[in-house]
Amino acid sequence: MPVLVGVVLAVALSSASPAYAHNSLTGSTPANGARIATAPTTVELRFLAKLDPARTKITVVGPDNIPAAGGAPSFSGSRVSVPFTPGAAGLYIVEYRLPSSDGHPVKGEVRFTLTTGTAAVPPSPSATPSASAAPPPTESSSPASASSSADPVPAAGADDAGRGWLWAGGGLALLVALATGLFLRRRSTRP
């Protein structure tokens, strides 16, 4: 019986391993859903794994979809910082898109509210966008930007599939542990 338990546990853990291939957001500054009065100089996102600067896209937009990224993102391992140029008071959305080591794209957003601000000034048409700043999302290209949720919104199925395997593996491991405990308890009560 112990061999069977070991085999089932090994299968459960190997089934859950694809979840570790997905990179995901672990935190941000400002925090998701924060209401702040003083604008930060940078917005920082923290992830589980090291980021690839060439394939990671970060956008920051404020009220009326006005870009609020003040320059190129800077990367340090699993962290990325974007200079922040505040505009009007209101909701700011930081969207990210990055690849995971298994090739699946991971995307989501962090939202925070600036309670005080300056008048929003749209970018002049003659200004050339910097190569590192991505254009602001549009409703047709980013359905997540229309969401009013305060939680990060990952791409449908990108992180959910990995978490599903993790939960399934954990549930299976728990069932195996319970069955083993019942088997050993029953065995020890026999004369």
Secondary structure by P-SEA (a helix, b strand, c coil): caaaaaaaaaaaaaaacccccbbbbccccccccccccccccbbbbbcccccccccbbbbbbccccccccccbbbbcccbbbbbbbbccccbbbbbbbbbccccbbbbbbbbbbccccccccccccccccccccccccccccccccccccccccccccaaaaaaaaaaaaaaaaaaaaaaaaaaaaaaaacc
